[in-house]
């Protein structure tokens, strides 16, 4: 029961109005296309939930609202492998 509540809470906090699709990046690697209708922060929370070891933003764009659609933010991310993320953290500490 506690696990179910925890999973539900994480799902709700991971960014309302956000979606992610697995894609092939322009360089041929594996990545994700993340789109958020709420805020940029929602996209970043979604990226962290997809890539807990860290990620790189390969491209991003703010889409302005029009009379036919709401504003949204989208980004293309690639997850870091664990060793790359640890190496980056160690470099930032020095």
C-alpha distances in whole Angstrom, upper triangle without the diagonal:
4,5,5,6,9,10,11,12,14,15,17,19,20,23,23,26,26,26,27,29,30,34,37,39,42,43,41,38,35,33,31,32,30,31,30,31,30,31,32,29,27,28,28,25,24,27,25,22,24,26,24,27,29,31,35,36,39,39,38,40,39,40,42,41,44,44,43,39,37,37,35,35,35,35,35,33,33,31,32,32,31,34,36,33,34,38,37,36,38,41,40,40,43
4,5,5,6,9,10,11,12,14,15,16,18,21,22,25,25,26,26,29,30,33,36,38,41,42,40,37,33,32,30,31,29,30,29,30,28,29,30,27,25,27,26,22,22,25,22,20,22,24,22,25,27,29,33,34,37,38,36,38,38,39,40,40,43,44,42,39,36,36,34,33,33,33,34,32,32,29,30,30,29,32,33,31,31,35,35,32,35,38,37,36,40
4,5,5,6,9,10,11,12,14,15,16,20,21,23,23,23,24,26,26,30,33,34,38,38,37,33,30,29,27,28,26,27,27,28,27,28,28,25,23,24,24,20,20,22,20,17,19,21,19,22,24,26,30,31,34,35,34,36,36,37,39,39,41,42,41,37,35,35,32,31,31,30,31,29,29,26,27,27,26,29,30,28,29,32,32,30,33,36,35,35,38
4,5,5,6,9,10,11,12,14,15,18,19,21,21,21,22,24,25,29,32,34,37,38,37,33,30,28,26,27,25,26,25,26,25,26,27,25,22,24,24,20,19,22,20,17,19,21,20,23,25,27,30,31,34,34,33,35,34,35,37,37,39,40,38,35,33,33,30,30,29,30,30,28,29,26,28,28,27,31,32,30,31,34,34,32,35,38,36,37,40
4,6,5,6,9,10,11,12,14,17,17,20,20,21,23,25,27,30,33,35,38,39,38,35,31,29,27,28,25,26,24,25,24,25,26,23,21,23,23,19,19,22,20,17,20,22,20,24,25,27,30,31,34,34,33,34,33,34,36,35,38,39,37,34,31,31,29,29,29,29,30,29,29,27,29,29,28,32,33,30,31,34,34,32,35,37,36,36,40
4,5,5,6,9,10,11,12,15,16,19,19,20,21,24,25,28,31,32,36,36,35,32,29,27,25,26,23,24,23,24,23,23,24,21,19,20,20,16,16,19,17,14,17,19,17,20,22,24,27,28,31,32,30,32,32,33,35,34,37,38,37,33,31,30,28,27,27,27,28,26,26,24,25,26,25,28,29,26,27,31,30,28,31,33,32,32,36
4,5,5,6,9,10,10,14,15,17,17,17,18,20,21,25,28,29,33,34,32,29,26,24,22,23,20,21,20,22,21,22,22,20,17,19,19,15,14,17,15,12,14,17,15,19,20,22,25,26,29,29,28,30,30,31,33,33,35,37,35,31,29,29,26,25,25,25,25,23,24,22,24,24,23,27,28,25,26,30,29,28,31,33,32,32,36
4,6,5,6,9,10,12,12,15,15,16,18,20,22,26,29,30,34,35,34,31,27,25,22,23,20,21,19,20,19,20,22,19,16,18,19,15,14,18,17,13,16,19,18,22,22,24,27,27,30,30,28,29,29,29,31,31,33,34,32,29,27,27,24,24,24,25,26,24,25,24,26,27,26,30,30,28,29,33,31,30,33,35,34,35,38
4,5,5,6,9,11,12,15,15,17,18,21,23,27,30,31,34,35,34,31,28,25,23,23,20,20,19,20,18,19,20,17,15,17,17,13,14,17,15,13,16,18,17,21,21,23,26,26,29,29,27,28,27,28,30,30,33,34,32,29,26,26,23,23,23,24,25,24,25,23,25,26,26,29,29,26,28,31,30,28,31,33,32,32,36
4,5,5,6,9,11,14,13,15,16,19,20,24,27,27,31,32,31,28,24,22,19,20,17,18,17,18,17,17,18,15,13,14,14,10,10,13,12,9,12,14,13,17,18,19,22,22,25,26,24,26,25,27,29,29,32,33,32,28,25,25,22,21,21,21,22,20,21,19,21,23,22,26,26,23,24,28,26,25,28,30,28,29,33
4,6,5,8,9,11,11,12,13,16,18,22,25,26,29,30,30,27,23,21,18,18,15,16,14,16,15,16,17,15,12,13,14,10,9,13,12,9,12,15,14,18,19,19,22,22,25,25,23,24,24,25,27,26,29,31,29,25,23,23,20,19,19,20,21,20,21,19,22,23,23,27,27,24,26,29,28,27,30,32,30,32,35
4,6,7,7,10,11,12,15,18,21,24,27,28,31,33,32,29,26,23,20,20,16,16,14,15,13,14,16,14,11,13,14,11,11,14,14,12,14,17,17,21,21,21,24,23,26,25,23,24,23,24,25,25,28,29,27,24,21,21,19,19,19,20,22,21,23,22,24,26,26,30,29,26,28,31,30,28,32,33,31,33,36
4,5,7,11,11,13,15,19,21,24,27,27,30,31,31,28,25,22,19,19,16,16,13,14,12,13,14,11,9,11,11,8,9,12,11,10,13,15,15,18,18,19,21,21,24,24,22,22,22,23,24,24,28,29,28,24,21,20,18,17,18,19,21,20,21,20,22,24,24,27,27,24,26,29,27,25,29,30,28,29,33
4,7,9,8,10,11,15,17,20,23,23,26,28,27,24,21,18,15,15,12,13,11,13,12,12,12,10,7,8,9,5,5,9,8,7,10,12,12,16,15,16,18,18,21,20,19,20,19,21,23,23,26,28,27,23,20,19,16,15,15,16,17,16,18,17,19,21,21,25,24,21,23,26,24,23,27,28,26,28,31
4,6,6,9,11,15,17,20,23,23,26,28,28,25,22,19,15,14,11,10,8,9,8,8,9,8,4,7,8,6,6,10,10,10,12,14,15,18,17,17,18,17,20,19,17,17,16,18,19,20,23,24,23,19,17,15,13,12,13,14,16,16,18,18,21,23,24,27,26,23,26,28,26,25,29,30,28,29,33
4,6,9,12,16,19,21,25,25,28,30,30,27,24,21,17,16,12,11,8,8,7,9,11,10,7,9,12,10,9,13,14,13,15,18,18,22,21,20,22,20,22,21,19,18,17,17,19,18,21,22,21,17,15,14,12,13,14,16,18,18,21,21,24,26,27,30,29,27,29,32,29,29,33,33,31,33,36
4,7,10,14,17,19,23,23,26,28,28,26,23,20,16,14,11,8,6,5,6,9,11,11,8,9,12,11,10,13,15,14,15,18,20,23,22,20,21,19,21,20,17,16,15,15,16,15,18,19,18,14,12,12,9,11,12,14,17,18,21,21,24,27,28,31,30,28,31,33,30,30,34,35,33,35,38
4,7,10,14,16,19,20,22,25,24,22,19,16,12,11,7,6,4,6,7,9,10,10,7,6,10,9,7,10,12,12,12,15,17,20,18,17,18,16,18,17,14,14,14,14,16,17,19,21,19,16,13,13,10,9,9,11,13,14,17,17,21,23,25,28,26,24,27,30,27,27,31,32,30,32,35
4,7,10,13,16,17,20,22,22,20,17,14,10,8,6,5,7,9,11,12,12,13,10,8,11,11,8,10,13,11,11,14,16,19,18,16,17,16,17,16,14,15,15,15,18,18,21,23,20,17,15,15,11,11,9,11,12,13,15,16,20,22,24,27,25,24,27,29,27,28,31,32,30,33,36
4,7,9,13,14,17,19,18,16,13,10,6,5,4,6,9,12,14,15,14,14,11,9,11,11,8,8,12,11,9,12,15,17,16,14,15,14,15,14,13,15,16,17,20,21,23,25,23,19,18,17,13,12,10,10,9,10,12,13,17,19,21,24,23,21,25,27,25,26,29,30,29,31,34
4,6,10,12,15,17,16,14,11,8,5,5,7,9,12,15,17,18,17,18,15,12,14,15,11,11,14,13,10,13,16,18,17,15,16,15,15,15,15,16,18,18,22,22,24,27,24,21,20,19,16,14,11,11,10,10,12,13,17,19,21,24,23,22,26,27,26,27,30,31,30,33,36
4,7,9,13,14,13,11,7,6,4,6,9,12,15,18,20,21,19,20,18,15,16,16,13,12,14,14,10,12,15,17,16,14,15,14,14,15,16,18,20,21,24,26,28,30,27,24,24,22,19,17,14,12,10,10,10,11,15,16,19,22,20,20,24,25,24,26,29,29,29,32,34
4,6,9,11,9,9,6,5,5,7,10,13,17,20,22,22,20,21,20,16,17,19,15,14,17,17,13,14,18,19,17,15,14,14,12,13,15,17,20,20,24,26,27,30,27,25,24,23,19,17,14,12,9,10,10,12,15,17,20,22,21,21,25,26,24,27,29,29,29,32,35
4,7,8,6,6,5,6,8,9,13,16,20,23,25,25,22,24,22,19,20,21,18,16,19,19,15,16,19,19,18,15,14,14,12,13,16,18,21,22,26,28,30,32,30,27,27,25,22,20,16,14,10,10,10,12,15,16,20,21,20,21,24,25,24,26,29,29,29,32,34
4,5,5,5,6,6,8,9,13,16,19,22,24,24,21,22,22,18,18,20,18,15,18,19,16,15,19,19,17,13,12,11,9,10,13,16,19,21,24,27,29,32,30,27,26,24,21,18,15,12,8,9,8,11,14,16,19,20,18,19,23,23,22,24,27,26,27,30,31
4,5,7,9,9,12,12,15,18,21,24,27,25,23,25,24,20,21,23,21,18,21,23,19,19,22,22,20,16,14,13,9,11,14,16,20,21,25,27,29,32,30,28,28,25,22,20,16,13,10,11,11,14,16,18,22,23,20,22,25,25,23,26,29,27,28,31,33
4,6,9,10,13,14,18,20,24,27,29,28,25,26,26,22,22,24,22,19,22,23,20,19,22,21,19,16,13,13,10,12,16,19,23,24,28,30,32,36,34,31,31,28,25,22,19,16,12,12,11,14,15,16,20,20,18,20,23,22,21,24,26,25,26,30,31
4,7,9,12,14,18,21,24,27,30,29,26,27,26,23,23,25,22,19,22,23,19,18,22,20,19,16,15,15,13,15,18,21,24,26,29,32,33,36,34,32,32,29,26,23,20,17,13,13,11,14,15,16,20,20,18,20,24,23,23,26,28,27,28,31,32
4,6,10,13,16,19,23,26,28,27,24,25,24,20,20,22,20,17,18,19,16,15,18,17,16,13,12,13,11,14,17,20,24,25,29,31,34,36,34,31,31,29,25,22,19,15,12,11,8,10,11,12,16,17,15,17,20,20,20,23,25,24,25,28,30
4,7,10,13,17,20,24,25,25,22,23,21,18,18,19,17,14,16,16,12,12,15,15,14,12,12,13,12,14,17,20,23,24,28,30,32,35,33,30,29,27,23,21,17,14,10,9,7,8,11,11,15,17,15,16,20,20,20,22,25,25,26,28,30
4,7,10,13,16,20,22,21,18,19,18,14,14,16,13,11,13,14,10,10,14,14,12,9,10,10,9,11,13,16,19,21,24,26,29,32,29,26,25,23,20,17,13,10,7,6,4,7,10,12,15,17,16,16,20,20,19,21,24,24,24,27,29
4,6,10,13,16,18,18,15,16,15,11,12,13,10,8,12,12,9,10,13,14,13,10,10,10,10,11,12,14,17,18,22,23,26,28,26,23,22,20,16,14,10,8,6,5,6,8,12,14,17,20,18,17,21,22,21,22,26,26,25,28,31
4,7,10,13,16,15,14,15,13,10,12,14,11,9,13,13,11,12,16,17,15,12,12,10,10,9,9,11,14,15,18,20,22,25,23,19,19,17,13,11,7,6,5,7,9,11,15,18,21,23,21,20,24,25,23,25,28,28,27,30,33
4,7,10,12,12,10,12,10,6,9,10,8,7,11,11,10,12,15,17,15,12,12,10,11,10,9,11,12,13,16,18,21,23,21,18,16,14,11,8,6,5,6,8,11,12,16,19,21,24,22,20,24,25,23,24,28,28,26,29,32
4,7,9,10,9,11,9,7,10,11,9,10,14,14,13,15,18,20,18,15,15,13,14,12,10,10,10,10,13,14,17,19,18,14,12,11,7,6,4,7,9,11,14,16,19,22,25,27,25,24,27,29,26,27,31,30,29,32,34
4,6,6,7,9,6,6,9,10,9,11,14,14,14,16,19,21,19,17,17,15,16,14,11,11,10,10,12,13,16,18,17,13,11,9,6,5,6,9,12,13,17,18,21,24,26,29,27,25,28,30,27,27,31,31,29,32,35
4,6,9,11,8,9,12,13,12,14,17,17,18,20,22,25,22,21,21,18,19,17,14,12,10,10,11,10,13,15,14,10,7,7,4,7,9,12,15,17,21,22,25,28,30,33,30,28,32,33,30,31,35,34,32,35,38
4,7,8,7,9,11,12,12,14,16,17,18,20,21,24,22,21,21,18,21,18,15,14,11,12,12,12,15,17,16,13,9,8,7,8,11,14,17,18,22,22,25,28,29,32,30,28,31,33,30,30,33,33,31,33,36
4,5,5,7,9,10,11,13,15,16,17,19,20,22,20,18,19,16,18,16,13,12,10,11,12,13,17,19,19,15,11,9,7,7,10,12,16,17,20,21,23,27,28,30,28,25,28,30,27,27,30,30,28,30,33
4,5,5,6,9,10,11,13,14,15,16,18,20,17,15,15,12,15,13,10,10,9,11,13,14,18,21,21,17,14,11,8,6,8,9,13,14,17,18,20,24,25,27,25,22,25,27,23,23,27,27,24,27,30
4,5,5,6,9,10,11,12,14,15,16,18,15,15,15,13,17,16,13,13,12,15,16,18,21,24,24,20,17,14,11,10,11,12,15,14,17,17,19,23,23,26,24,21,24,25,22,22,25,25,23,25,28
4,5,5,6,9,10,11,12,14,15,18,16,15,16,14,17,16,14,14,13,15,17,17,21,23,22,18,15,13,11,9,10,11,14,14,17,17,19,22,23,26,24,22,25,27,24,23,27,28,25,27,31
4,5,5,6,9,10,10,12,14,16,14,12,13,11,14,13,10,11,11,13,16,17,21,23,22,18,16,13,10,8,7,8,10,10,13,14,17,20,21,24,22,20,23,24,22,22,26,26,24,26,29
4,5,5,6,9,10,10,11,13,11,10,11,10,13,13,11,13,13,16,19,20,24,27,26,22,19,16,13,10,10,9,11,10,13,12,14,18,19,21,19,16,19,21,18,18,22,22,20,23,26
4,5,5,6,9,10,10,13,11,11,13,13,16,16,15,16,16,19,21,22,26,28,27,23,20,18,15,13,13,12,14,12,14,14,16,18,19,22,20,17,20,22,20,19,23,24,22,23,27
4,5,5,6,9,10,13,12,11,13,12,15,15,14,16,16,18,21,22,25,27,26,22,19,18,14,12,11,11,12,11,13,12,15,17,18,21,20,18,21,23,21,21,24,25,24,26,29
4,5,5,6,8,10,8,7,9,9,12,13,12,15,16,18,21,23,26,29,27,24,21,19,15,13,11,9,10,7,9,9,11,14,15,18,17,14,18,20,18,18,22,22,21,23,26
4,5,5,5,8,7,8,11,11,15,16,16,18,19,22,24,26,29,32,31,27,24,22,19,16,15,13,13,10,11,9,11,13,13,17,15,13,15,18,16,16,19,20,19,21,24
4,6,6,9,9,10,14,14,17,18,18,20,21,23,26,27,30,32,31,27,24,23,19,17,16,15,15,12,13,11,13,14,15,18,18,15,18,20,19,18,22,23,22,24,27
4,6,9,9,9,12,13,15,17,17,19,21,22,26,27,30,32,30,27,25,23,19,17,15,13,12,10,10,8,11,12,13,17,16,14,17,20,19,19,22,23,23,25,28
4,5,5,6,10,11,14,16,17,20,22,24,27,29,32,34,33,29,27,25,21,18,16,14,12,9,8,5,7,9,10,13,12,11,14,16,15,15,19,20,19,21,24
4,5,8,12,14,17,19,19,22,24,26,29,31,34,37,35,32,29,27,23,21,19,17,16,12,12,8,9,10,9,13,13,10,12,15,14,14,17,19,18,19,23
4,7,11,14,16,19,20,23,25,28,31,33,36,39,38,34,32,29,26,23,21,18,16,13,11,7,6,7,6,9,9,6,8,11,11,11,14,16,15,17,20
4,7,10,13,16,17,20,22,25,28,30,33,36,35,31,29,26,23,20,18,15,14,10,9,6,5,8,8,10,9,6,9,11,10,10,14,15,14,16,19
4,7,9,12,13,17,19,22,25,28,31,34,33,29,27,24,21,17,15,12,10,6,6,4,5,9,10,12,10,8,12,13,11,12,16,16,15,18,21
4,6,9,11,15,17,20,24,26,29,33,32,28,26,23,20,16,14,10,9,5,5,6,7,11,13,14,11,10,14,14,12,14,17,16,16,19,21
4,6,7,11,14,17,20,23,26,29,28,25,23,20,16,13,10,7,6,5,7,9,10,14,16,18,15,14,17,18,15,17,20,19,18,21,23
4,7,11,14,17,20,23,26,29,28,25,24,21,18,14,11,7,5,5,7,10,12,15,18,19,16,16,20,19,17,19,22,21,20,24,25
4,7,11,13,17,20,22,26,25,22,21,17,15,11,8,6,5,7,10,13,15,19,22,23,20,19,23,23,20,22,25,24,23,26,28
4,7,10,13,16,19,22,22,19,17,14,11,8,6,4,6,9,12,15,17,21,23,25,22,21,24,25,22,23,27,25,24,27,29
4,6,9,13,15,19,18,16,14,11,9,6,6,6,9,12,16,19,21,25,27,29,26,24,28,28,25,27,30,29,27,30,32
4,6,10,13,16,16,13,11,8,6,5,7,9,12,15,19,21,24,27,29,31,28,27,30,31,27,28,32,31,29,32,34
4,7,9,13,12,10,9,6,5,6,8,11,14,17,21,24,26,30,32,34,31,30,33,34,31,32,35,34,32,35,38
4,7,10,11,9,7,5,7,9,11,14,18,21,25,27,30,33,35,37,34,33,36,37,34,34,38,37,35,38,40
4,7,8,6,5,4,8,11,13,17,20,23,27,29,32,36,38,40,37,35,39,40,36,37,41,40,38,40,43
4,5,5,7,8,11,14,16,20,23,26,30,32,35,38,41,43,40,39,42,43,40,41,44,43,41,44,46
4,6,8,10,13,17,19,23,26,29,33,35,38,41,44,46,43,42,45,46,43,44,47,47,44,47,50
4,7,10,13,16,18,22,24,27,31,33,37,40,42,45,42,41,44,45,42,43,47,46,44,47,50
4,7,9,12,14,18,21,24,28,30,33,36,38,41,39,37,41,42,39,40,43,43,41,43,46
4,6,10,13,17,20,23,26,28,31,35,36,39,37,35,38,39,36,37,41,40,38,41,43
4,7,10,14,17,20,24,26,29,32,34,36,34,32,35,36,33,34,37,37,34,37,40
4,7,10,14,16,20,22,25,28,30,33,30,28,32,33,30,31,34,34,32,34,37
4,7,11,13,17,19,22,25,27,29,27,25,28,29,26,27,31,30,28,31,34
4,7,10,14,16,19,22,25,27,24,23,27,27,25,26,29,29,27,30,33
4,6,10,13,16,19,21,23,21,20,23,24,21,23,26,26,24,27,30
4,7,10,13,16,19,21,19,18,22,22,20,22,25,25,24,27,29
4,7,9,13,15,18,15,14,18,19,17,19,22,21,21,24,26
4,6,9,13,14,12,12,16,16,15,17,20,20,20,23,25
4,6,9,12,10,9,13,14,13,15,18,18,18,21,23
4,6,8,6,6,10,11,10,12,14,15,16,18,20
4,6,5,6,9,10,11,13,15,16,17,19,21
4,6,5,6,9,10,11,12,14,16,17,19
4,5,5,6,9,10,11,12,14,15,17
4,6,5,6,9,10,11,12,14,16
4,5,5,6,9,10,11,13,15
4,5,5,6,9,10,11,13
4,5,5,6,9,10,11
4,5,5,6,9,10
4,5,5,6,9
4,5,5,7
4,5,6
4,6
4
